[in-house]
Amino acid sequence: MLSLTVPLVALTIVFSLMRAYSLWESRRAARKTGLPYTYSPVHELETWAYITNPLLRWMYQDYLMKGHGWPRWARFMVKDWMYEDKGRAHEEFGDVFLVVSPAGMICYTADAQLALDVCTRRKDFIKSREKMKMIEPFGPNVVSSEGNLWRFHIRITAPPFGDAANRLVWAETIRQTGFLVSSWSVSESMALKSDIYLLGVNVMACAGFGRRIDWTDNSKAAPEGHETSLVNAIFGVVLYLPYILLLPQWLLKRSPWKAGYTAYKEFEQYMREFIAVEKARIASGSGYESKIKGNLLTAMLATSADEEKNLKQGAQRTSFNDDEVLGNVFMFFMAGYDTTANTIIFACVTLALDEDLQEQVIGEIDRIFEEAAAEGREELSYTHDFPKFKYMLAFMARSN
Ligand code: HEM
């Protein structure tokens, strides 16, 4: 027993000294900025927060329900603490302040203009490479890259986000909403969160890589050469994403979340097959139009192929390799389904709480349907009718 105690004590002392030294260095850097600062033993973005975050959330679930925010000592160790704490920390420390911890410091701002400025000055505010590596499970992408590499990614990934993609999203959302309404009309309770997530994932599968998924598809068998169906692979990646991002593959494969490893590998295989098919279509000269017009994967490969054609001899590479295509499709998919699904869920809750808002939104929908009918259209269209939804786009701002 003694033989284990001594190294453990020594390790704890060394670790504590290192943390104390790092804290001292962070504090020195914070003082130089002239901004107000406060301390926290762990900050919300460091590795230890994977422990403090769930632990504190579990410990303080009842306390949070009282609406007093977080206990002051704990707040900065919790991921996204500010949503429950509201503006309390800013009332205490001002519009801009620093949280200093042994793992570095974080600057928080309640000034929207400043936040916009930081987000748009990409050259001055560089994201940490070490953290960005984590969001490259399938390859480098527009979110994980910086500087010239980011410009290279944005040149190929921006053009696909045009009208064709918007029309595809419009049409597929109507189709998926049809499934949702049918499902809700026969079931006794509405599973708002999981059903809206399903809708978001299905729309993104269509817009992201041109695959139409029906609500009954999750029972489909795996095609030859695969262990699982595309739908199961997609949902596996969504479900196990934190483990896929956090654990190395060799560990994930042997962990209790090994289904996440299968989903990860299968998703990659499906995507590489889709890329090969689309590239072959483009190379054969049969045009850039895939069956599902406007999907981001095909549009990105087309932009990439155009860039390659225009490449001058001896110039730097201008087209994507397969890893970069895969990395970006994955990023679109993840950035797209979660944000959109959360916005819809929040919108539903907002409407449920305010009858007047409901009336206004319904009034606008009815009016636009009537105008379309007067022009001889039974269905609404993206081109003619979407721009008319002014109230719909802004009603959540009014609900404050
Ligand atoms: C309601 C839905 C959405 C919201 C609220 C939203 C919000 C945001 C915000 C705030 C950023 C900026 C993040 C930053 O600069 O650090 C961002 C970036 C991004 N979003 Fe969205 N987004 C939504 C939908 C989508 C969709 C549907 C896609 C893709 C299909 C997408 C793809 C991206 C990408 C690729 C970036 C990074 C761009 C870059 O770093 O240059 N987003 N989004």
Boltz pocket constraint, residues with backbone or C-beta under 6 A from the ligand:
constraints:
  - pocket:
      binder: B
      contacts: [[A, 119], [A, 142], [A, 143], [A, 154], [A, 331], [A, 332], [A, 333], [A, 335], [A, 336], [A, 337], [A, 339], [A, 340], [A, 343]]
      max_distance: 6.0
